[in-house]
Amino acid sequence: MKSLNKIILLCVVVPIFSACSDFLDVKDESAINPAIWDSYKSSTLYVNNVYNACMPTFGGDNITGTLTSSGLSDEAVGSDTPDMLLGSLNLGSVSAFSALNYQAIRYINIGLNNMKNSALRGEERNNILGQFYFFRAFQHWKMIVMHGGVPYMKDVVGYDSSDDLLNAKRNTTSECIQFIKEDLNLAMEYLPSKWLGADAGRVTKASAAAFLGRVLTFYASPQFNPTQDIERWEDAYRANLKADSICLADGVKLMDITTPQTSSWPVATDLNKIFTTENNVEVLLVRKYTVTGENLTHKYEQSVRPENLTGTKQIPSNLPSWNLVAAFPMNDGSVYTGDRKDIDYWKDRDPRFYSTIVYNGCTYLGARQWTYSSGESTSYATSTGFYCRKMVNPEITTLDKTPTDWVEMRYAEVLLNLAECAIMTNNKEKGYDCLKQLRKRAGIAAGVDGSYGITSYEAAGYTPIEIVMNERFIELAFENKRFYDLRRWNMFSSDLGPKTPKFNGQYMSGWKSKVSFNTLNPDKISITKFKEIRDEISMDDLSKYMKIAQAAIPPKAMPINYLCVPTEEELRATTAGNYNFFDIPDGILTRSLAVKQNYGWPRGEFNPFE
């Protein structure tokens, strides 16, 4: 519900939910009036602050500084290569292990403790408890996925006890995963299948099941599981099967995204309907925004639209890479085989391509959008040859106050998690069935063999896991998933398969494309004349006047050198850094003496694989 994001300025909340210096710093919760726990309404107001504290803002949680994950993967390319991809990230730059995250956890634990003596009973009591258990797991996972095991706080640290703070040791990663399972299983027990009316958008039983499926899929992946223990994959498979079953039973499913096909919209589906339709059947976890209130909007529309539409005098964000463009199949689901010189790359592609990529000459926001070199009158044009259409809402005109909700998890991810785990437990048929559901919804034809083009990938030499990860790449583009997928599969430093080589050693400039005017066009039209007539030219004739190439040829730019140490043995042997498990900031280690640094970093004593 929109009111989930209200900042509840209640005297019972503010004293404990304030800034803190230590990662387990405490505030005196005795200021809370115990009577609030006997009222469902006031307890819910307290829970609303948990949503505010825990749910990612639009684009997902920042990884380092203001940098989100898109610029750290091959789905988007910015003007500069980030330090993380050059292997030169400063110590302490990734601070998921932070005071702010533990502050929210402590806030949750205060609520759980007080609910023990609450007069609430039945459904009302369960609703409050279920939300607390979900977000305790959710908040701990934010840190675990970045740093490995952390102190898993299941109770409120005593207000007067410095010993409790100093002795809060890191739980092993395996212990943390077990605690997450326990919390999410309790959440599933207590949460309702559906919230009605103004409460729509709160976490549900299906949300908890789906999130557990995500966690266990990560935990089975090579990042956490270098020996590829099959039992972890089997556990994740069972969890995702259960999540899928609960989703379908509770009415969570793939949303119908059919849309009229017109001269300006070349396909009969639009994936972006998922993000512009509130409270739809596909969404499992969402950060709600509203058009009222400065703090309840964001600037996504302003950040991704071309500068000629915003006047912001800045290069837009989420500029799609050639890697992403090439990853989309054709409209029959078969592998796209064009190379960088294919000026007709946009023709007959997977319908999701048109929901994701703004390309040269296409109709975008009611007009033709030109992206070719010398074709745009601004120096703030795309550096990759493409702009992002994903999650853009044409109805929004106040670009710096965008109310579009952030969808953190949707049913499509449940299918992709299930597909991945099925593949890894030798159930290829089940895995491909999940992918077929996504491709069918997208508008891809089944084909004579009913594979929706998947068999063409196998014929081209793709392994099943490569097929699944490519499907994740295109379905979840710009949804804060790709960086984590690359990381958990060690794709920066290891080949995923014969068709997916490692990224280390590649030049990020090679992911950019440059579309330019063909001065040797057969009609001998000058670039000046072309500008006068270009809006009337058919897209089918555009290839006569355009050419496309790699934007920069290596070694003009630095190569990617993402630091990945994939095994425990290698991790113990280095202190040069490991981005699979980032370092704990020195400020935390200095103040909380029981917390130990990860192996792979200077003075490392903690094994994140354990």
GUKOL-699171 format. One line per 5 residues: their letters; for each residue x, y, z of C-alpha. Coordinates in Angstrom, 1 decimal, padded with zeros to 4 digits, always signed. Example, Ala and Ser with C-alpha at 12.3 -4.5 7.8 and 13.67 -1.06 7.14 Angstrom:
2
AS) +012.3/-004.5/+007.8 ~ +013.7/-001.1/+007.1
This chain:
610
MKSLN) +000.0/+000.0/+000.0 ~ +001.2/+003.5/-000.6 ~ +001.1/+004.3/+003.1 ~ +003.7/+001.6/+003.7 ~ +006.3/+004.2/+002.9
KIILL) +005.1/+006.9/+005.2 ~ +007.6/+007.9/+007.8 ~ +005.7/+007.5/+011.0 ~ +006.7/+010.4/+013.2 ~ +005.6/+008.8/+016.4
CVVVP) +007.3/+009.5/+019.7 ~ +007.3/+005.8/+020.4 ~ +009.6/+005.1/+017.4 ~ +012.0/+008.0/+017.0 ~ +014.1/+007.5/+020.1
IFSAC) +015.3/+004.1/+019.1 ~ +015.4/+004.5/+015.4 ~ +018.1/+007.1/+015.1 ~ +021.7/+007.3/+014.0 ~ +024.3/+005.1/+015.8
SDFLD) +028.1/+004.9/+015.8 ~ +028.7/+001.2/+016.5 ~ +027.3/-001.5/+014.3 ~ +025.5/-002.8/+017.3 ~ +025.0/+000.5/+019.0
VKDES) +021.8/+000.6/+021.1 ~ +019.2/+003.1/+022.1 ~ +017.0/+002.8/+025.2 ~ +013.8/+001.1/+024.1 ~ +012.2/+001.8/+027.4
AINPA) +010.8/+005.0/+025.8 ~ +008.4/+002.8/+023.9 ~ +004.9/+002.8/+025.3 ~ +004.1/-001.0/+025.9 ~ +000.5/-000.3/+025.1
IWDSY) +001.2/+000.0/+021.4 ~ +001.7/-003.8/+021.2 ~ -001.9/-004.4/+022.3 ~ -003.2/-002.5/+019.4 ~ -003.1/-003.9/+015.9
KSSTL) -003.2/-000.4/+014.4 ~ -000.2/+001.0/+016.4 ~ +001.8/-002.3/+016.0 ~ +001.3/-001.9/+012.2 ~ +002.6/+001.6/+012.3
YVNNV) +005.7/+000.2/+014.0 ~ +006.0/-002.5/+011.3 ~ +005.7/+000.2/+008.6 ~ +009.0/+001.7/+009.7 ~ +010.5/-001.8/+009.2
YNACM) +009.5/-001.6/+005.6 ~ +011.0/+001.8/+005.3 ~ +014.3/+000.6/+006.9 ~ +014.7/-002.7/+005.0 ~ +013.2/-002.4/+001.5
PTFGG) +015.6/-001.3/-001.2 ~ +014.9/+002.0/-002.8 ~ +014.3/+002.1/-006.6 ~ +017.1/+000.4/-008.4 ~ +018.1/-001.8/-005.4
DNITG) +020.5/-001.2/-002.6 ~ +023.8/+000.6/-003.5 ~ +026.8/-001.7/-003.5 ~ +029.5/+000.9/-003.0 ~ +028.9/+004.6/-002.6
TLTSS) +026.1/+005.6/-004.9 ~ +026.9/+002.8/-007.4 ~ +024.1/+000.2/-008.0 ~ +024.7/-003.1/-009.7 ~ +023.9/-002.3/-013.3
GLSDE) +027.2/-000.5/-013.9 ~ +029.1/-003.4/-012.3 ~ +027.8/-006.0/-014.8 ~ +027.7/-006.4/-018.6 ~ +024.1/-005.2/-018.9
AVGSD) +025.1/-001.5/-018.8 ~ +028.2/+000.5/-019.5 ~ +029.0/+003.9/-018.0 ~ +031.5/+006.5/-019.0 ~ +034.1/+005.2/-016.6
TPDML) +035.1/+001.6/-015.6 ~ +034.3/+001.3/-011.9 ~ +037.2/+000.4/-009.5 ~ +035.5/-002.9/-008.6 ~ +035.8/-004.1/-012.2
LGSLN) +039.4/-003.0/-012.3 ~ +040.3/-004.9/-009.1 ~ +041.3/-001.7/-007.4 ~ +038.4/-001.1/-005.0 ~ +039.5/+000.5/-001.8
LGSVS) +039.2/-001.3/+001.5 ~ +035.9/-000.6/+003.3 ~ +034.2/+000.5/+000.1 ~ +031.4/-002.1/+000.4 ~ +029.7/-001.6/+003.7
AFSAL) +026.6/-003.8/+003.8 ~ +028.0/-004.9/+007.2 ~ +026.9/-001.6/+008.8 ~ +025.4/+000.2/+011.7 ~ +022.3/+001.0/+009.7
NYQAI) +021.5/-002.6/+008.8 ~ +021.9/-003.8/+012.4 ~ +019.9/-000.9/+013.6 ~ +017.0/-002.1/+011.6 ~ +017.5/-005.7/+012.9
RYINI) +017.5/-004.4/+016.4 ~ +014.3/-002.6/+015.7 ~ +012.8/-005.8/+014.5 ~ +013.9/-007.8/+017.5 ~ +012.4/-005.2/+019.9
GLNNM) +009.1/-005.8/+018.1 ~ +009.4/-009.5/+018.4 ~ +010.3/-009.4/+022.1 ~ +007.4/-007.1/+022.9 ~ +004.9/-009.2/+020.9
KNSAL) +005.5/-012.0/+023.5 ~ +003.4/-010.1/+026.0 ~ +001.0/-008.5/+023.5 ~ -002.7/-008.9/+024.0 ~ -003.1/-009.5/+020.3
RGEER) -004.2/-012.9/+019.3 ~ -005.1/-014.9/+016.2 ~ -004.6/-013.4/+012.7 ~ -003.6/-010.0/+013.9 ~ -000.8/-011.3/+016.1
NNILG) +000.3/-013.6/+013.3 ~ +000.4/-010.9/+010.7 ~ +002.7/-008.8/+012.9 ~ +005.0/-011.7/+013.8 ~ +005.2/-012.9/+010.2
QFYFF) +006.4/-009.5/+008.9 ~ +009.0/-009.2/+011.6 ~ +010.4/-012.7/+010.9 ~ +010.5/-012.1/+007.2 ~ +012.5/-008.8/+007.5
RAFQH) +014.9/-010.2/+010.0 ~ +016.0/-012.8/+007.5 ~ +015.9/-010.3/+004.7 ~ +018.1/-007.8/+006.5 ~ +020.7/-010.3/+007.5
WKMIV) +020.8/-011.7/+004.0 ~ +021.8/-008.2/+002.6 ~ +025.1/-008.6/+004.6 ~ +025.6/-012.3/+004.1 ~ +025.5/-012.1/+000.3
MHGGV) +028.2/-009.4/+000.4 ~ +030.5/-010.5/+003.3 ~ +029.6/-014.1/+004.3 ~ +028.6/-015.0/+007.8 ~ +027.7/-012.2/+010.2
PYMKD) +026.5/-012.0/+013.8 ~ +022.9/-013.2/+013.4 ~ +021.1/-011.2/+016.0 ~ +018.0/-013.1/+017.3 ~ +017.5/-011.0/+020.4
VVGYD) +017.9/-007.4/+021.6 ~ +021.3/-006.6/+022.9 ~ +021.1/-005.5/+026.5 ~ +021.0/-001.7/+026.8 ~ +023.6/-001.6/+029.6
SSDDL) +025.8/-004.5/+028.4 ~ +029.0/-003.6/+026.7 ~ +030.1/-007.2/+026.9 ~ +027.3/-008.3/+024.6 ~ +028.5/-005.8/+022.0
LNAKR) +032.1/-006.7/+022.2 ~ +031.5/-010.4/+022.1 ~ +029.0/-010.5/+019.2 ~ +031.0/-012.9/+017.1 ~ +030.3/-013.7/+013.5
NTTSE) +028.2/-016.8/+013.0 ~ +029.4/-019.0/+010.2 ~ +027.8/-018.7/+006.9 ~ +026.2/-022.1/+007.3 ~ +024.7/-021.1/+010.6
CIQFI) +023.4/-017.9/+009.2 ~ +021.7/-019.8/+006.4 ~ +020.0/-022.1/+008.9 ~ +018.8/-019.1/+010.9 ~ +017.4/-017.6/+007.7
KEDLN) +015.5/-020.8/+007.0 ~ +014.1/-020.8/+010.5 ~ +012.9/-017.2/+010.3 ~ +011.4/-017.6/+006.8 ~ +009.7/-020.8/+007.8
LAMEY) +008.1/-019.0/+010.7 ~ +007.2/-016.2/+008.4 ~ +005.4/-018.7/+006.1 ~ +003.6/-020.1/+009.1 ~ +002.3/-016.7/+010.3
LPSKW) +001.9/-014.6/+007.1 ~ -001.4/-014.5/+005.2 ~ -001.7/-015.7/+001.6 ~ -003.0/-012.3/+000.5 ~ -003.5/-008.8/+001.9
LGADA) -006.6/-006.8/+000.9 ~ -007.3/-003.2/+000.1 ~ -004.9/-000.7/+001.5 ~ -002.6/-003.4/+002.8 ~ -001.8/-004.8/-000.7
GRVTK) +001.9/-004.9/-001.2 ~ +002.9/-006.3/+002.2 ~ +004.9/-009.5/+002.4 ~ +002.9/-012.7/+002.2 ~ +003.5/-016.4/+002.7
ASAAA) +004.5/-016.6/-001.0 ~ +006.9/-013.8/-000.5 ~ +008.7/-015.7/+002.3 ~ +008.8/-018.9/+000.3 ~ +010.1/-017.2/-002.8
FLGRV) +012.8/-015.3/-000.9 ~ +013.9/-018.6/+000.8 ~ +014.2/-020.1/-002.7 ~ +016.4/-017.2/-003.7 ~ +018.7/-017.5/-000.7
LTFYA) +019.2/-021.2/-001.1 ~ +019.8/-020.9/-004.8 ~ +022.6/-018.5/-004.0 ~ +023.9/-020.7/-001.2 ~ +024.1/-023.6/-003.7
SPQFN) +026.0/-021.5/-006.3 ~ +029.8/-021.7/-006.7 ~ +030.3/-018.4/-004.8 ~ +029.2/-020.2/-001.5 ~ +029.6/-023.8/-002.7
PTQDI) +032.9/-024.2/-004.5 ~ +032.9/-028.0/-004.2 ~ +029.4/-028.0/-005.7 ~ +027.8/-030.1/-003.0 ~ +024.7/-031.6/-004.7
ERWED) +022.8/-031.6/-001.4 ~ +022.7/-027.8/-001.4 ~ +021.2/-027.8/-004.9 ~ +018.7/-030.4/-003.9 ~ +017.7/-028.3/-000.9
AYRAN) +017.3/-025.2/-003.1 ~ +015.3/-027.2/-005.6 ~ +012.9/-028.4/-003.0 ~ +012.5/-024.8/-001.6 ~ +011.8/-023.4/-005.1
LKADS) +009.3/-026.2/-005.9 ~ +007.5/-025.3/-002.7 ~ +007.7/-021.6/-003.5 ~ +006.2/-022.2/-006.9 ~ +003.4/-024.3/-005.5
ICLAD) +002.6/-021.7/-002.8 ~ +002.6/-018.9/-005.4 ~ +000.2/-020.7/-007.7 ~ -002.1/-021.7/-004.9 ~ -002.2/-018.1/-003.6
GVKLM) -002.9/-016.6/-007.0 ~ +000.7/-015.4/-007.8 ~ +001.5/-016.1/-011.4 ~ +002.9/-014.6/-014.6 ~ +001.0/-011.4/-015.4
DITTP) -000.7/-011.1/-018.8 ~ +001.4/-008.5/-020.7 ~ -000.4/-008.5/-024.0 ~ -000.7/-005.1/-025.6 ~ -001.9/-003.7/-029.0
QTSSW) +000.6/-004.0/-031.8 ~ +000.9/-000.7/-033.7 ~ +003.1/+001.0/-036.2 ~ +005.1/+002.4/-033.3 ~ +005.1/-000.7/-031.1
PVATD) +006.2/-003.7/-033.2 ~ +005.1/-006.6/-030.9 ~ +002.0/-007.7/-029.1 ~ +003.5/-007.8/-025.5 ~ +005.1/-005.3/-023.2
LNKIF) +007.1/-006.5/-020.2 ~ +006.9/-003.1/-018.7 ~ +003.3/-003.5/-017.8 ~ +004.5/-005.4/-014.8 ~ +006.2/-002.4/-013.4
TTENN) +003.6/+000.2/-014.3 ~ +000.6/-001.8/-013.0 ~ +000.2/-001.6/-009.2 ~ -000.6/-004.7/-007.1 ~ -000.5/-007.0/-010.1
VEVLL) -000.5/-010.8/-009.8 ~ +003.2/-011.3/-010.5 ~ +004.8/-009.1/-007.8 ~ +006.0/-010.8/-004.6 ~ +008.2/-008.1/-002.9
VRKYT) +007.8/-004.4/-003.6 ~ +008.8/-001.0/-002.4 ~ +005.8/+001.3/-002.7 ~ +006.0/+004.9/-003.8 ~ +003.4/+007.6/-004.2
VTGEN) +003.0/+010.8/-006.1 ~ +002.5/+012.8/-002.9 ~ +005.4/+013.8/-000.8 ~ +009.0/+014.6/-001.8 ~ +010.4/+011.6/+000.1
LTHKY) +008.1/+009.1/-001.6 ~ +009.3/+009.4/-005.2 ~ +012.5/+008.9/-007.1 ~ +014.2/+010.2/-010.2 ~ +014.4/+007.1/-012.4
EQSVR) +012.6/+008.6/-015.3 ~ +014.9/+011.5/-015.3 ~ +018.0/+009.4/-015.0 ~ +017.4/+007.0/-017.9 ~ +015.6/+009.1/-020.5
PENLT) +017.8/+010.7/-023.2 ~ +019.1/+014.2/-022.4 ~ +017.1/+015.7/-025.3 ~ +014.0/+014.7/-023.4 ~ +015.1/+015.8/-019.9
GTKQI) +017.4/+018.7/-020.4 ~ +019.5/+017.6/-017.4 ~ +022.9/+018.0/-019.1 ~ +024.1/+014.6/-018.1 ~ +024.7/+011.2/-019.7
PSNLP) +021.8/+008.9/-018.8 ~ +022.2/+005.8/-016.6 ~ +021.5/+002.2/-017.4 ~ +022.9/+002.5/-021.0 ~ +022.4/-001.1/-022.4
SWNLV) +025.6/-002.9/-023.5 ~ +026.0/-004.7/-026.8 ~ +026.3/-007.9/-024.7 ~ +022.7/-007.4/-023.5 ~ +021.5/-006.5/-027.0
AAFPM) +023.0/-009.6/-028.4 ~ +021.7/-011.9/-025.6 ~ +018.1/-011.6/-026.7 ~ +017.0/-014.4/-029.0 ~ +015.0/-013.9/-032.2
NDGSV) +011.2/-013.8/-032.1 ~ +011.1/-017.6/-032.7 ~ +013.3/-018.1/-029.6 ~ +016.3/-019.1/-031.6 ~ +019.8/-017.8/-030.9
YTGDR) +020.7/-014.4/-032.3 ~ +023.7/-014.9/-034.5 ~ +024.4/-011.3/-035.8 ~ +027.7/-009.7/-035.1 ~ +028.6/-006.1/-034.2
KDIDY) +028.3/-005.0/-037.9 ~ +024.7/-006.1/-038.1 ~ +022.8/-002.8/-038.5 ~ +019.5/-004.7/-038.6 ~ +020.1/-006.2/-035.1
WKDRD) +016.7/-004.8/-034.0 ~ +014.6/-006.9/-036.5 ~ +012.5/-009.8/-035.5 ~ +013.8/-010.1/-031.9 ~ +012.3/-011.5/-028.8
PRFYS) +009.5/-009.2/-027.8 ~ +011.2/-008.5/-024.5 ~ +014.0/-006.7/-026.5 ~ +011.6/-003.9/-027.4 ~ +010.5/-003.5/-023.8
TIVYN) +014.2/-003.2/-022.7 ~ +016.2/-001.4/-025.4 ~ +015.7/+002.0/-027.1 ~ +017.6/+001.7/-030.4 ~ +018.4/+004.0/-033.3
GCTYL) +015.3/+005.2/-035.2 ~ +012.7/+003.4/-033.0 ~ +009.6/+005.2/-031.7 ~ +010.1/+006.1/-028.1 ~ +007.8/+008.2/-025.9
GARQW) +005.8/+009.3/-029.0 ~ +008.7/+010.3/-031.3 ~ +011.6/+008.7/-033.2 ~ +014.7/+008.5/-031.1 ~ +018.0/+008.9/-032.8
TYSSG) +021.2/+007.5/-031.2 ~ +023.7/+007.6/-034.0 ~ +027.0/+009.5/-033.8 ~ +026.6/+013.1/-035.1 ~ +022.9/+012.5/-035.2
ESTSY) +022.3/+013.9/-031.8 ~ +022.8/+017.6/-030.9 ~ +024.0/+016.8/-027.4 ~ +027.3/+015.8/-025.9 ~ +025.3/+013.8/-023.3
ATSTG) +024.2/+011.1/-025.7 ~ +024.4/+007.4/-025.1 ~ +027.9/+006.0/-025.0 ~ +026.8/+002.5/-025.9 ~ +024.5/+003.2/-028.9
FYCRK) +021.4/+002.4/-026.8 ~ +019.1/+003.8/-024.1 ~ +017.1/+001.9/-021.5 ~ +013.3/+001.4/-021.9 ~ +013.0/-001.1/-019.0
MVNPE) +010.5/+000.2/-016.3 ~ +010.0/+003.5/-018.1 ~ +006.4/+004.7/-017.9 ~ +005.3/+007.0/-020.8 ~ +002.5/+008.4/-018.7
ITTLD) +004.9/+010.1/-016.2 ~ +005.7/+013.7/-017.0 ~ +007.2/+014.9/-013.7 ~ +010.5/+013.1/-014.3 ~ +012.2/+014.1/-011.1
KTPTD) +009.4/+012.8/-008.9 ~ +008.7/+009.3/-010.3 ~ +006.2/+007.2/-008.3 ~ +006.9/+003.9/-010.0 ~ +007.2/+001.1/-007.5
WVEMR) +010.4/-000.9/-007.1 ~ +009.7/-004.6/-007.7 ~ +012.4/-006.4/-005.7 ~ +011.0/-009.9/-006.5 ~ +008.4/-011.3/-008.9
YAEVL) +007.1/-014.7/-009.9 ~ +009.3/-014.8/-013.0 ~ +012.3/-015.0/-010.7 ~ +010.7/-018.0/-008.9 ~ +010.6/-019.8/-012.2
LNLAE) +014.1/-018.9/-013.1 ~ +015.4/-020.0/-009.6 ~ +013.5/-023.2/-010.0 ~ +014.8/-023.7/-013.6 ~ +018.4/-023.2/-012.4
CAIMT) +018.1/-025.7/-009.5 ~ +016.3/-028.2/-011.7 ~ +019.2/-028.1/-014.2 ~ +021.7/-028.5/-011.4 ~ +019.9/-031.5/-010.0
NNKEK) +019.7/-033.2/-013.5 ~ +016.1/-032.4/-014.1 ~ +016.5/-030.6/-017.4 ~ +012.9/-031.2/-018.5 ~ +011.6/-029.3/-015.5
GYDCL) +014.1/-026.5/-015.9 ~ +013.2/-026.0/-019.6 ~ +009.5/-026.1/-018.8 ~ +010.0/-023.0/-016.5 ~ +011.9/-021.2/-019.3
KQLRK) +009.1/-022.1/-021.8 ~ +006.5/-020.4/-019.5 ~ +008.5/-017.2/-019.6 ~ +009.1/-017.3/-023.4 ~ +005.4/-018.1/-024.1
RAGIA) +004.3/-015.2/-021.9 ~ +006.8/-012.9/-023.7 ~ +005.2/-013.8/-027.1 ~ +007.7/-016.2/-028.5 ~ +006.2/-018.9/-030.8
AGVDG) +006.3/-022.5/-029.6 ~ +007.8/-023.7/-032.8 ~ +007.2/-027.1/-034.4 ~ +009.1/-028.9/-031.6 ~ +007.4/-026.9/-028.8
SYGIT) +010.7/-025.8/-027.3 ~ +010.2/-022.0/-027.8 ~ +013.6/-021.9/-029.5 ~ +015.5/-023.6/-026.6 ~ +016.7/-026.5/-028.8
SYEAA) +018.4/-024.0/-031.1 ~ +020.6/-023.0/-028.2 ~ +021.6/-026.6/-027.5 ~ +022.3/-027.1/-031.2 ~ +024.6/-024.0/-031.1
GYTPI) +026.6/-025.5/-028.3 ~ +025.1/-023.8/-025.2 ~ +025.0/-025.9/-022.0 ~ +021.8/-026.0/-020.0 ~ +023.2/-023.7/-017.3
EIVMN) +024.2/-021.2/-019.9 ~ +020.7/-021.3/-021.4 ~ +019.2/-020.6/-018.0 ~ +021.6/-017.8/-017.1 ~ +021.1/-016.1/-020.5
ERFIE) +017.3/-016.2/-019.8 ~ +017.9/-014.5/-016.5 ~ +020.0/-011.9/-018.2 ~ +017.3/-010.8/-020.5 ~ +014.2/-011.4/-018.4
LAFEN) +015.6/-009.6/-015.3 ~ +017.7/-006.9/-017.0 ~ +018.0/-003.8/-014.9 ~ +016.3/-005.4/-012.0 ~ +019.4/-005.5/-009.8
KRFYD) +020.1/-009.2/-010.5 ~ +022.9/-009.5/-013.1 ~ +025.8/-008.5/-011.0 ~ +024.9/-010.9/-008.3 ~ +024.4/-013.7/-010.9
LRRWN) +027.9/-013.0/-012.4 ~ +029.4/-013.0/-008.9 ~ +027.7/-016.2/-007.5 ~ +028.7/-018.2/-010.6 ~ +032.3/-016.8/-010.7
MFSSD) +031.6/-015.6/-014.2 ~ +034.1/-012.8/-013.8 ~ +037.0/-015.2/-013.5 ~ +035.7/-018.5/-014.9 ~ +034.0/-019.6/-018.1
LGPKT) +030.4/-020.6/-017.4 ~ +030.5/-022.8/-020.5 ~ +031.7/-022.8/-024.1 ~ +029.5/-019.9/-025.1 ~ +030.0/-017.8/-022.0
PKFNG) +033.6/-017.0/-021.5 ~ +034.9/-015.3/-018.3 ~ +034.9/-011.5/-018.2 ~ +038.3/-011.0/-016.6 ~ +040.7/-009.9/-019.3
QYMSG) +037.9/-008.4/-021.5 ~ +037.8/-004.7/-022.2 ~ +034.6/-003.0/-021.0 ~ +034.9/-000.6/-023.9 ~ +034.2/-003.7/-026.1
WKSKV) +030.7/-003.8/-024.6 ~ +029.9/-000.5/-026.2 ~ +028.7/+000.1/-029.7 ~ +028.8/+003.1/-032.0 ~ +026.1/+003.7/-034.5
SFNTL) +027.1/+006.2/-037.1 ~ +025.9/+007.7/-040.4 ~ +027.0/+006.0/-043.5 ~ +028.4/+008.7/-045.7 ~ +028.8/+006.2/-048.5
NPDKI) +025.1/+005.4/-048.5 ~ +023.7/+004.2/-051.9 ~ +021.4/+007.3/-052.2 ~ +024.4/+009.6/-051.7 ~ +022.4/+011.6/-049.1
SITKF) +024.4/+013.9/-046.9 ~ +024.1/+013.8/-043.1 ~ +022.5/+017.2/-043.2 ~ +019.8/+016.1/-045.6 ~ +019.3/+012.9/-043.7
KEIRD) +018.5/+014.8/-040.5 ~ +015.7/+016.6/-042.5 ~ +014.1/+013.4/-043.7 ~ +014.9/+010.8/-041.1 ~ +011.6/+010.8/-039.2
EISMD) +009.8/+009.8/-042.4 ~ +012.2/+007.0/-043.3 ~ +011.0/+003.4/-042.8 ~ +013.0/+001.4/-040.3 ~ +013.4/-001.2/-043.0
DLSKY) +015.2/+001.3/-045.1 ~ +017.3/+002.7/-042.3 ~ +020.2/+000.2/-042.8 ~ +021.1/+002.0/-046.1 ~ +022.2/+005.1/-044.1
MKIAQ) +023.7/+003.6/-040.9 ~ +026.6/+001.5/-039.8 ~ +027.5/+000.0/-036.4 ~ +030.8/-000.9/-034.9 ~ +032.5/-001.5/-031.6
AAIPP) +032.8/+001.9/-029.8 ~ +036.5/+001.5/-028.9 ~ +039.0/-001.1/-029.9 ~ +041.2/-002.6/-027.1 ~ +043.7/-001.9/-025.7
KAMPI) +042.4/+001.7/-025.6 ~ +040.7/+001.0/-022.2 ~ +041.7/-001.0/-019.2 ~ +040.7/-004.6/-018.9 ~ +038.3/-006.0/-016.3
NYLCV) +040.2/-007.6/-013.4 ~ +037.4/-008.4/-010.9 ~ +039.0/-010.1/-007.9 ~ +037.5/-013.5/-007.4 ~ +039.1/-016.2/-005.3
PTEEE) +036.9/-019.2/-005.9 ~ +038.1/-021.8/-003.4 ~ +038.9/-021.9/+000.3 ~ +042.5/-023.1/-000.3 ~ +043.2/-020.2/-002.6
LRATT) +041.4/-017.7/-000.3 ~ +043.6/-018.7/+002.6 ~ +046.7/-018.1/+000.5 ~ +046.0/-014.5/-000.4 ~ +045.5/-011.1/+001.2
AGNYN) +045.1/-009.2/-002.1 ~ +041.3/-009.1/-001.8 ~ +038.3/-011.2/-002.8 ~ +035.1/-009.7/-004.1 ~ +033.1/-012.8/-003.6
FFDIP) +033.3/-012.0/+000.1 ~ +034.1/-008.3/+000.6 ~ +036.1/-007.1/+003.5 ~ +034.6/-006.0/+006.8 ~ +035.2/-002.2/+007.2
DGILT) +038.0/-001.3/+009.6 ~ +035.7/+000.9/+011.6 ~ +033.6/-002.2/+012.5 ~ +036.7/-004.3/+013.4 ~ +038.0/-001.5/+015.6
RSLAV) +034.8/-001.0/+017.6 ~ +033.6/-004.6/+017.7 ~ +036.6/-006.7/+018.6 ~ +035.0/-010.1/+018.3 ~ +034.2/-009.5/+014.6
KQNYG) +037.0/-011.0/+012.5 ~ +038.1/-010.1/+009.0 ~ +037.5/-012.4/+006.0 ~ +040.2/-014.6/+004.6 ~ +041.5/-013.1/+001.5
WPRGE) +042.0/-009.6/+003.1 ~ +044.8/-008.3/+005.4 ~ +044.6/-009.8/+008.9 ~ +041.9/-012.2/+007.7 ~ +040.8/-014.8/+010.2
FNPFE) +037.2/-015.7/+009.2 ~ +036.4/-018.4/+006.7 ~ +033.3/-017.3/+004.7 ~ +033.0/-020.8/+003.1 ~ +032.4/-022.5/+006.5
